[in-house]
Every structure is written in C-alpha cells, then in structure tokens.
Amino acid sequence: MQQRPKHPWLIQLPATGTARTLWQLAGLAAILLAGHMLGSWLTYGTFLGFEPTWLRAVRNQQNLANPIGTRNLEIFIRDITGLGGIGILILLVTGAFLGFGFASRWRHGLILVATALSAITTIEIFKRIMPRARPQIVPHLVTEINASFPSGHAAMSTVIYLMLAALLLQTIREQRLRRLIWTIAIALPVAIGLSRLYLGVHWPTDIMGGWLFGTLWVLAAIRVLKLR
C-alpha cells in the first residue's frame, strides 16, 4: 500500500533534477572558459590573448569610447547590468525571504539568504587574494573601484537567480512554468554578464569565471542542504 506524503501540498522534486540542470550549466560555463583560453593560446601563444579583442569588438572602431549600437541600447544595457547590482539583489533577496515567510517556507528564505551571504563573502576573499586589475583597453562606461576577478555581478546574479529558481521549483509541478522559471533564471545572469563586457569593466574570463563560480556555489549548497 502506497504511503501518503506527510505534506501532500508540497511537491517534492527528485534531487537529481535540479542538480542535473546545474551540472549541465556548470559544464557549459567550464567549456566556454576552457575553450576561450585554449583558442587564445593557440592564436596568440597566451591564455588571455583574446581578452582585448572581445572588449574592442563591442566598441566603435573609430572611437573606442563609444559602444556599438544606439544611445538607447547603451541605456538599456546599463539597466540590465543594474539587475546584478548589490542594491537590486538585496531587494530581491529580502523580498523573496519575506515571500517565503508568508508562505510558511522560512527555511527556504534562510537558505537563500545564507547562500547569498556566503557567496559574496567568498567573492570578496577571491578579489583580495587575486586583485586582478580591471581592463583599460577601452574607456569604462560605469565606475568600478574593486578588483576585476571574478565578476561580482555575474557571480552573484548566478547564485541568487539560480538558487531562487531551485527553491521555487520545490513546489511547482507544471512543466511549462518550470521551464519558464529556469529560462529566466539562466537568461538573466547571462545578460548581466555580457553587459559587463559591453560596459568595458570586466575581462571575458572574469565573467565566465563568475558564471562558473555561481553555478558551482548553488550546486554545492543544494547538495549540502539536501534540497529536493
């Protein structure tokens, strides 16, 4: 006789579902990073030879102070990068924490807060241990003062959006909605990371490293906390 779940209103997902998706994302980020560095080495004889090329590619070749595209595109990309800024992410985590609380999912809210705080602390340690200078290949379109590696915007947006998606999917059965949540959670960090390249404030490897770090951080949190 099949035993009824203790909480029938809580849909438990197989532990391998979310983990498998995250492993695939981490693998993709690692392949991008390794492919970039290998191609750079084969072309320039150094693992970072492609870095200036990508930064110049999104600028007007007659005037590197001007990015490609219209003024409206530049404003839009500034808005995109803001979605990975500390202010927006604090508001998002706070709102999600309160939302989980109102839904009697305080544990989910605490997990999100703990994952975010531990991630940003680790990123700051990385930046102090490896104080990579920001690129000076093109003029920066926004002001940044801390070290370059890894990209905090790329890393923290990956951590928070993916972890939030993983927590939301704990209680969602409908497949189209699940796919939509994953799509948004993946697309936002990708767009935010690319915006940092467009604005000239990060090397490509900073961004790829941020994506890889963020994905692995969420994967580790899910495994340690045994989320389903």
Secondary structure, DSSP 8 states (H G I E B T S, - for coil): -----SSTTS----HHHHHHHHHHHHHHHHHHHHHHHHHHHHHHSSTTTTHHHHHHHTEETTEEEEESS-HHHHHHHHHHHHTTSHHHHHHHHHHHHHHHHHTT-HHHHHHHHHHHHHHHHHHHHHHHHS------SS--SS---S--SS-HHHHHHHHHHHHHHHHHGGG---HHHHHHHHHHHHHHHHHHHHHHHHTT-S-HHHHHHHHHHHHHHHHHHHHHHT--
